Amino acid sequence: MRRRDVALSLAALSVLPFGRLGAQQTGRLPKVALLCPTTPDYAERPNSGLSILIASLAKLGYVDGQTVSLEFRFAHDALERLPGFVAELVAWKPDVLYTWTSGGARAAAGATSTIPVVIAPVSAETMASLVPDFAHPAGNITGLTLTSREQREKGLQLLKEAVPGIRRVGVLSIPLNPAWRGYPEVLNDAAKGLGIELVRAEARGLPEVDQAFAAMAAQGADAVFGLSDSTLIGAEPTPPRIFELLARYRLPSASDENDFGREGGLLSLGMDEQAVYPGAAQYIHRILQGAKVAELPVVLPTKFVLAVNLKTAEALGITIPPSILLRADEVIE
């Protein structure tokens, strides 16, 4: 699916000099392929990650049809379509391929070992399975990671601080995603230090989320921690159904998904998207300028956004401690 209009709508942005572009010197536009797990309308939302990426590329001088050729494929959140779409993009012979999410990362890695691939954002676990040495990528893949175990441990700590009485926390994830096969066990030490027990809650997609919540309730879970699993929730913000179930079971919740607290969860500790997508654009730019993937280390997140939803807290009868509110970057009232 061709989406040239997505980038052309940003053509009015300031265009900076290109410098030494090898592709430009040969008389053709550099080619950037974008494997998008989302729907096309996601690219047109002003604050979506993909629109931030395209705007960042434009600021660097890359405007589709003028100074770069962009080729899009949108999988509409259907993971099974990603391998076919990335094969089409590889056949186009781009100078660099960009994608995000675990599904996109695995599809790209399986499609080419020669075309430079920038993946951002993706979980640190998925990236580690593709790039064992973050400091010195040995293959054709690099990028920026989404989350880390330490971040999730901090999220659990914040949830316990916000609701001191919780004892059992359900961890919602999907067994089909290799990145989460060690969860919640890898968080057990942190959980024990907080005096809580983690309960496994698995769903192989949104149709199984209802039964996952019922299973958590049956096991006595009194809170939920959600992993930012695009395989479960899709490549866009958390679906409303999850918030409906949280409200039905009256469960305080936290997640490392950036929009979780904004959309209806009690709180979230997510990455700073404003840094990740411009960073991905910079890596694409550097590759088009001639940099090798080995020169571009995988970047770990360093800045996070704490969002606290007071509307959800009020509905659950929870009073958020001032110690959390003072640290919050966003407070939803």
C-alpha positions in Angstrom: 0.0 0.0 0.0 1.5 3.3 -1.1 1.2 6.2 1.4 3.1 9.0 -0.3 0.5 11.5 0.8 1.4 10.9 4.4 4.9 12.3 3.9 4.0 14.9 1.4 1.7 16.5 3.9 4.8 17.4 5.8 6.6 18.9 2.9 6.1 22.4 4.3 8.5 21.7 7.1 11.9 23.3 7.0 14.4 21.4 4.8 18.0 21.3 5.8 21.0 20.6 3.5 21.7 16.9 2.9 25.5 17.0 3.0 27.1 14.0 1.4 24.4 11.6 0.3 25.8 8.8 -1.8 22.4 7.9 -3.3 21.8 11.5 -4.3 25.2 11.7 -6.0 24.4 8.7 -8.2 21.3 10.6 -9.6 18.6 8.8 -7.7 16.7 9.5 -4.5 17.7 7.5 -1.4 15.1 4.8 -0.6 13.7 4.2 2.8 11.2 1.3 3.4 8.8 1.5 6.3 7.2 -1.7 7.6 4.3 -0.5 9.7 2.4 -3.0 12.0 -0.4 -0.4 12.3 -3.2 0.9 10.2 -2.6 3.8 7.8 -4.6 6.3 9.8 -2.0 5.9 12.6 0.5 7.6 10.3 -1.7 10.6 10.0 -2.3 11.2 13.7 -0.3 14.3 14.7 1.3 12.8 17.8 1.7 9.2 16.7 5.2 7.7 16.6 5.2 7.3 12.9 4.1 10.9 12.3 6.9 12.0 14.6 9.4 9.9 12.7 8.3 11.3 9.3 8.4 14.9 10.7 11.8 14.3 12.1 13.1 13.0 8.7 11.6 16.1 7.0 13.5 18.3 9.5 16.7 16.5 8.5 15.9 17.2 4.8 14.1 14.0 3.8 10.8 14.9 2.1 9.1 12.1 0.1 9.3 12.5 -3.6 11.7 15.5 -3.4 14.8 14.3 -1.5 13.9 10.8 -0.5 11.6 8.0 -1.7 9.5 6.4 1.1 7.7 3.1 0.6 5.1 2.1 3.2 3.4 -1.2 4.0 0.7 -1.3 6.7 -0.2 -4.6 8.3 -3.4 -3.4 10.1 -2.2 -5.1 13.4 -2.2 -8.5 11.7 1.1 -10.0 12.6 0.8 -12.8 10.0 0.9 -10.2 7.2 4.3 -8.8 8.2 6.5 -11.4 6.6 4.8 -10.9 3.2 5.0 -7.2 3.4 8.6 -7.0 4.4 9.5 -9.4 1.5 7.9 -6.8 -0.9 9.9 -4.0 0.7 13.2 -6.0 0.5 12.5 -6.6 -3.1 12.3 -2.9 -3.6 16.0 -2.8 -2.6 15.9 0.1 -0.1 18.9 1.8 1.4 17.5 1.3 4.8 14.5 -0.5 6.3 12.6 0.9 9.4 10.1 -0.8 11.6 9.0 -1.1 15.2 7.3 -3.6 17.7 8.5 -7.2 18.3 6.5 -8.5 15.3 8.0 -6.0 13.0 11.5 -6.6 14.3 11.3 -10.4 13.9 9.8 -10.0 10.4 12.6 -7.6 9.3 15.3 -9.8 10.8 14.0 -12.8 9.0 13.8 -11.1 5.6 17.3 -9.6 5.1 20.8 -9.9 6.5 22.3 -7.3 4.3 19.9 -4.2 4.1 20.5 -1.9 7.2 17.5 -2.2 9.5 16.6 0.4 12.1 14.1 -0.8 14.8 12.6 1.7 17.2 11.0 1.3 19.5 11.2 -2.4 20.5 11.6 -4.2 23.8 15.1 -4.7 25.1 14.4 -8.4 25.3 13.5 -8.6 21.6 16.4 -6.4 20.6 18.8 -8.6 22.6 17.6 -11.7 20.7 18.6 -9.9 17.4 21.6 -7.9 18.6 23.5 -9.6 21.4 26.1 -6.8 21.8 24.3 -3.5 22.0 27.5 -1.5 22.0 28.8 -3.2 18.8 26.0 -4.5 16.5 27.6 -7.2 14.4 24.9 -7.7 11.8 22.6 -5.4 9.9 20.3 -4.4 12.7 20.4 -1.5 15.3 17.9 0.9 16.8 16.4 2.1 20.1 14.8 0.0 22.8 11.4 0.6 24.4 11.7 -0.7 28.0 13.9 -2.5 30.4 13.5 -4.9 33.4 14.6 -2.1 35.7 11.8 0.1 34.3 9.2 -2.5 35.0 10.6 -3.1 38.5 10.2 0.7 39.1 6.6 0.5 37.7 5.8 -2.3 40.3 7.3 -0.1 43.0 5.1 2.8 42.0 2.0 0.7 41.9 2.7 -0.6 45.5 3.5 2.9 46.6 0.2 4.2 45.2 -1.8 1.3 46.6 0.1 -0.1 49.7 -2.5 -2.7 50.5 -2.1 -4.8 47.3 -0.7 -8.3 47.8 -1.2 -10.2 44.5 -0.5 -8.6 41.1 -1.5 -10.1 37.9 1.0 -9.7 35.0 -0.8 -9.6 31.7 1.2 -10.8 28.7 1.0 -13.1 25.7 2.8 -16.4 25.5 3.2 -16.1 21.7 5.8 -13.3 22.2 9.2 -14.7 22.9 10.2 -11.5 24.7 7.9 -12.2 27.6 8.4 -16.0 28.1 10.4 -15.3 31.2 7.7 -13.1 32.7 6.6 -12.6 35.4 9.4 -14.7 36.9 12.1 -12.2 36.1 10.3 -9.7 38.3 10.0 -12.1 41.2 12.9 -10.7 43.2 11.6 -7.1 42.9 8.1 -8.3 43.8 9.3 -10.1 47.0 11.1 -7.0 48.1 7.8 -5.1 47.8 5.9 -7.8 49.7 3.7 -8.8 46.7 3.2 -12.0 44.7 3.0 -12.1 40.9 0.2 -14.0 39.1 0.7 -15.1 35.5 -2.1 -13.9 33.2 -1.9 -15.0 29.5 -3.9 -14.0 26.5 -3.1 -14.9 22.9 -4.8 -11.7 21.7 -7.7 -9.5 22.6 -10.4 -12.2 22.2 -8.7 -14.0 25.2 -8.4 -10.9 27.5 -11.8 -11.5 29.2 -10.8 -15.0 30.3 -7.4 -13.7 31.4 -9.0 -11.2 33.7 -11.4 -13.9 35.0 -8.4 -16.1 35.7 -6.6 -13.3 37.6 -9.7 -12.7 39.7 -10.0 -16.4 40.5 -6.4 -16.4 41.7 -7.1 -13.4 44.0 -5.2 -10.7 42.1 -5.9 -7.3 43.6 -4.0 -5.3 41.0 -2.7 -5.7 37.4 0.7 -4.9 35.8 0.5 -4.8 31.9 3.5 -5.3 29.7 3.8 -3.1 26.6 3.2 -6.1 24.4 2.3 -5.1 20.8 1.6 -8.7 20.1 -1.3 -8.5 22.5 -2.6 -5.0 22.3 -1.6 -4.1 18.7 0.9 -1.4 17.7 -1.4 1.4 18.9 -2.5 2.5 22.4 -4.1 0.0 24.8 -7.6 -1.1 23.5 -10.6 0.2 25.5 -11.6 -3.4 26.4 -8.7 -3.7 28.8 -9.8 -0.5 30.7 -13.4 -1.8 30.8 -12.2 -5.0 32.4 -10.0 -3.1 34.9 -13.0 -1.0 35.9 -15.3 -4.0 36.1 -13.0 -5.9 38.4 -12.0 -2.7 40.2 -8.3 -3.3 39.8 -5.6 -0.7 40.2 -3.1 -1.0 37.4 0.2 0.1 36.1 2.1 -0.5 32.8 5.2 0.4 30.9 3.0 1.3 28.0 3.3 5.1 27.5 -0.4 5.8 26.9 -1.7 3.5 29.6 -2.0 6.1 32.4 -3.4 8.7 30.0 -6.1 6.4 28.6 -7.5 4.9 31.8 -5.0 2.9 33.8 -4.0 4.1 37.2 -0.5 4.9 36.3 2.2 4.3 33.7 6.0 4.7 33.5 6.8 4.7 29.8 9.5 5.9 27.5 9.8 9.5 26.3 8.5 9.1 22.7 9.7 12.5 21.8 13.2 11.2 22.1 12.9 7.8 20.5 11.4 8.6 17.1 13.7 11.5 16.3 16.5 9.2 17.4 15.4 6.7 14.9 15.3 9.4 12.2 18.8 10.3 13.1 20.0 6.7 12.6 18.2 6.5 9.3 19.9 9.8 8.3 23.4 8.5 9.4 23.0 5.3 7.4 22.0 7.3 4.3 25.0 9.4 4.9 27.2 6.4 4.7 27.5 5.1 8.3 27.7 1.4 8.9 25.4 -0.4 11.3 28.4 -1.4 13.4 29.0 2.3 14.1 25.5 2.8 15.5 25.1 1.2 19.0 21.7 0.2 20.2 20.3 3.0 22.4 18.6 2.3 25.7 15.9 4.6 27.0 17.2 7.2 29.5 14.1 9.4 30.1 10.8 8.1 31.2 7.3 9.7 31.6 5.3 9.0 34.7 1.6 9.5 34.1 -1.0 9.3 36.9 -4.7 9.2 36.3 -6.7 10.8 39.1 -10.0 10.1 37.4 -9.3 6.4 37.6 -8.0 6.7 41.2 -11.2 8.5 42.2 -13.3 5.8 40.6 -11.4 3.1 42.5 -11.5 5.0 45.8 -7.8 5.5 45.9 -5.9 8.5 47.1 -2.6 8.9 45.3 0.2 9.9 47.7 1.7 13.3 47.3 5.1 11.6 46.9 3.9 10.2 43.6 2.1 13.3 42.4 5.2 15.4 42.9 7.2 13.1 40.6 4.5 12.8 38.0 5.2 14.2 34.5 1.5 14.1 33.6 -1.5 14.1 35.9 -4.9 13.3 34.3 -7.8 14.9 36.2 
